[in-house]
Amino acid sequence: MSLPEPVRVLRTIRGMPTSDGAGVRLTRVIGGPSLPDLDPFLLLDEFGTDRAEDYIAGFPEHPHRGFETVTYMLDGRMRHRDNHGNEGLLTPGSVQWMTAGRGLVHSEMPEQESGQMRGFQLWVNLPARDKMTAPRYQEFAPGKIPVVQPAEGVQVKVIAGTVEGTAGPIAQPATDPLYLDIALEADRAWTYSLPEGHNAFVYVFEGGLTVGEQDAARDVARQELAVLGGGEQLHLSTGSDGARLILVAGRPLREPVMRHGPFVMNTREELMQAFVDFQEGRF
């Protein structure tokens, strides 16, 4: 029986500072010129600051259609509301997986005037058959997200996917996502089998990391994203600083993408219809 092929780093990307919403400062890693997308992932933003002026204006009402947004809060509090009467509060360690589907208008506003605000927002495409589905939310407080210790000095929060038989609470059959928050102490290592056929990346937000072993080893620094490929057996190791990272993977859709602003469809006609429907109040 042959051994699993090792995962290697195909390329690394460093995010670009930008702003969104009403001027919230963030780092865009997927969705910029260096990496426009990584099927099925359309965008990855990291936000992280203790300066209230960088986040206090928040993200006032804005529409979405045709994809999903995943908000993972590390620090801070964010209130979300939409035009269908849904409302909730994201607190440190919580996650919201929102399926915009055929359309909604929502806002995400900070519920704090000082202190640290830190986290991620990921956009995940929907297949053509699901783009006009009814909007829905999968929202989980930190106590609902399982934490496992698969190796000494390694801790994994399982948001989506499975680690050693422990499944995360998020389910999405279309892309079968994996979303892990991994913390490795200094001079530790962990090997994990990625889902076969998925596109995958790691993004380091604390410390530094090495992906792969021996001649295939590649260092990934803080605020770098590594696009992964070549196999299923992922080997992660750290030096004296340890590391914290997210590992994300999803089944590629391999469908045409027609995208503009908050709408992601398959054809130009569908995209134009999205703008008409929004302007005429049909979200």
C-alpha positions in Angstrom: 0.0 0.0 0.0 1.5 3.3 -1.0 2.0 6.2 1.5 -0.2 9.3 1.2 1.4 12.0 -1.0 2.7 14.9 1.1 1.1 18.4 0.8 3.4 21.1 -0.4 3.1 24.9 -0.6 2.3 26.0 -4.2 2.7 29.7 -3.5 2.5 32.2 -0.6 0.5 35.4 -0.6 0.9 38.4 1.7 -2.3 40.3 2.3 -2.8 43.9 1.3 -4.1 46.6 3.6 -7.5 48.1 2.5 -10.8 49.3 3.9 -14.4 48.2 3.5 -17.8 48.9 4.8 -17.9 52.5 6.2 -14.1 52.6 6.4 -13.1 49.5 8.5 -9.4 48.8 8.1 -8.5 45.3 7.2 -6.1 43.0 5.4 -7.4 41.4 2.2 -5.6 38.1 1.4 -8.0 36.4 -1.1 -9.9 38.7 -3.4 -7.1 41.0 -4.4 -4.7 41.2 -7.4 -2.3 38.6 -6.0 -5.0 35.9 -5.5 -8.4 36.9 -7.0 -10.0 33.6 -5.8 -9.3 30.0 -4.9 -12.3 28.0 -6.0 -14.7 27.9 -4.1 -13.2 30.8 -1.9 -13.8 34.3 -3.2 -12.4 36.5 -0.5 -10.6 36.3 2.8 -10.3 39.4 5.0 -8.4 39.6 8.3 -9.4 42.5 10.6 -7.4 43.1 13.8 -6.9 46.4 15.7 -7.3 47.9 19.1 -7.9 51.4 17.6 -11.6 52.1 17.7 -11.3 54.5 14.8 -10.3 51.5 12.6 -13.6 49.6 13.1 -16.2 51.8 14.9 -18.0 52.7 11.7 -18.7 49.0 11.0 -20.5 47.6 7.9 -23.9 49.4 7.5 -26.7 47.9 5.5 -25.5 46.2 2.3 -26.9 43.4 0.1 -25.6 40.0 -0.9 -26.7 37.3 -3.4 -25.3 34.0 -4.7 -22.7 33.1 -2.1 -22.0 32.6 1.6 -20.1 34.7 4.2 -18.2 33.2 7.1 -17.4 35.5 10.0 -15.1 34.1 12.8 -14.6 36.4 15.7 -11.4 36.1 17.8 -11.9 39.3 19.8 -14.6 41.9 20.1 -18.4 42.0 19.6 -20.3 42.4 16.4 -24.1 42.8 16.1 -25.7 41.7 12.8 -29.2 42.4 11.5 -30.9 41.7 8.2 -34.1 42.8 6.4 -35.8 39.4 7.2 -35.8 40.1 10.9 -32.8 38.0 11.8 -30.4 39.4 14.5 -27.6 38.1 16.6 -24.4 39.1 18.5 -21.0 37.6 17.5 -18.8 37.4 20.6 -15.1 36.2 20.9 -14.7 32.7 19.6 -18.1 32.6 17.9 -18.7 31.9 14.2 -21.5 32.7 11.7 -21.9 30.9 8.4 -24.5 33.0 6.4 -26.0 31.6 3.2 -27.1 34.7 1.3 -28.8 32.6 -1.4 -31.3 34.6 -3.4 -30.6 37.8 -1.5 -30.7 39.7 1.7 -29.7 43.1 3.1 -27.7 43.0 6.3 -25.5 45.1 8.6 -22.6 44.2 10.9 -21.9 46.8 13.5 -19.4 46.7 16.4 -21.0 46.6 19.9 -18.0 48.3 21.6 -16.3 51.7 21.6 -12.8 50.6 22.7 -10.6 47.5 22.9 -9.5 44.8 20.5 -11.6 43.8 17.4 -10.1 40.8 15.6 -11.3 38.1 13.3 -11.8 36.9 9.8 -14.4 37.0 7.0 -14.4 34.4 4.3 -16.6 34.4 1.2 -17.5 30.9 -0.2 -19.2 30.5 -3.6 -22.4 28.6 -4.1 -23.1 26.3 -7.0 -25.5 27.5 -9.7 -28.3 25.2 -8.3 -28.1 26.9 -4.9 -27.7 30.5 -5.8 -31.4 31.3 -5.4 -32.0 29.3 -2.3 -33.6 30.9 0.7 -31.2 32.7 3.0 -30.2 31.0 6.2 -27.7 31.2 9.1 -25.6 28.7 11.0 -24.4 30.6 14.1 -22.5 29.1 17.0 -21.3 30.4 20.3 -17.7 29.4 21.3 -19.1 26.7 23.7 -20.7 24.9 20.7 -17.4 24.6 18.7 -15.4 21.5 19.8 -11.8 21.7 20.7 -9.5 18.7 20.3 -5.8 18.1 21.2 -4.6 15.6 18.5 -1.0 15.8 19.6 1.1 17.2 22.5 1.2 20.9 22.3 -1.4 21.1 19.6 -5.0 22.5 20.0 -7.6 22.6 17.2 -11.0 24.3 17.2 -13.1 22.4 14.7 -15.5 24.8 13.0 -16.2 22.7 10.0 -14.9 19.3 9.0 -13.5 16.5 11.2 -10.4 16.0 13.3 -9.9 12.5 14.8 -13.6 11.7 14.7 -14.7 15.1 16.1 -16.9 17.0 13.7 -17.4 20.7 13.7 -21.0 22.2 13.8 -21.0 23.7 10.3 -22.4 21.6 7.4 -22.5 22.6 3.7 -22.8 19.6 1.3 -22.1 21.7 -1.8 -18.5 22.5 -0.9 -17.9 20.1 2.0 -15.8 22.7 3.9 -13.0 22.3 6.4 -12.3 25.2 8.7 -9.9 24.7 11.6 -8.3 27.2 14.1 -5.0 25.5 15.0 -2.6 26.5 17.8 0.8 24.9 18.0 3.1 25.5 20.9 6.8 26.1 20.4 8.8 23.3 18.7 5.7 21.1 18.0 4.5 19.3 14.9 1.2 17.8 13.6 0.2 15.8 10.5 -3.3 15.9 9.2 -5.0 14.3 6.1 -6.7 16.9 4.0 -10.0 15.9 2.1 -9.1 14.5 -1.3 -9.7 16.8 -4.2 -10.2 20.0 -2.1 -8.5 23.3 -2.6 -6.9 24.3 0.6 -4.9 27.1 2.3 -3.3 28.0 5.6 -3.2 31.5 6.9 -0.8 32.3 9.8 -2.0 35.0 12.2 0.4 34.5 15.1 4.0 33.3 15.1 5.5 31.3 12.2 5.1 27.9 10.6 6.8 25.4 8.4 4.7 23.4 6.0 6.1 20.1 4.7 9.3 18.2 5.6 12.9 18.0 4.4 13.4 19.3 0.8 9.7 20.2 0.5 9.6 22.3 3.7 8.5 25.9 3.2 8.3 28.6 5.9 5.1 30.6 6.2 5.4 33.8 8.2 2.7 35.7 10.1 0.1 37.3 7.8 1.0 35.0 5.0 -1.3 32.7 3.2 0.0 29.5 1.7 -1.9 27.8 -1.1 -1.6 24.0 -0.6 -1.5 21.2 -3.2 0.3 18.1 -4.3 -1.3 15.6 -2.0 -3.4 15.0 1.2 -0.8 14.5 4.0 -0.3 17.9 5.5 2.7 18.3 7.9 2.9 21.4 10.1 5.7 22.3 12.5 6.8 25.3 14.5 10.0 26.8 15.9 10.6 28.7 19.1 7.7 31.1 18.6 4.9 28.6 18.0 2.0 29.5 15.7 -1.7 30.0 15.3 -3.4 29.6 12.0 -6.5 28.8 10.2 -6.6 25.8 7.8 -9.4 26.0 5.3 -10.4 23.7 2.5 -13.3 23.2 0.2 -14.5 21.2 -2.8 -14.0 23.3 -6.0 -17.2 24.1 -7.9 -15.5 24.5 -11.3 -18.3 26.8 -12.6 -18.2 30.1 -14.3 -18.1 33.1 -12.0 -19.7 36.5 -12.8 -19.1 38.8 -9.9 -19.5 42.4 -9.1 -19.4 43.9 -5.6 -21.8 42.0 -3.3 -23.3 39.7 -6.0 -21.8 36.5 -7.3 -23.6 34.7 -10.1 -22.8 32.5 -13.1 -23.8 34.7 -16.1 -23.9 38.4 -16.9 -27.7 38.3 -17.2 -28.0 36.8 -13.7 -25.7 39.5 -12.3 -27.7 42.3 -14.0 -30.9 40.7 -12.6 -29.5 40.8 -9.1 -29.0 44.5 -9.3 -32.5 45.0 -10.7 -34.0 42.8 -7.9 -32.1 44.7 -5.2 -33.1 48.1 -6.6 -36.8 47.1 -6.8 -36.8 45.7 -3.2 -37.1 42.0 -4.1 -34.4 40.8 -1.6 
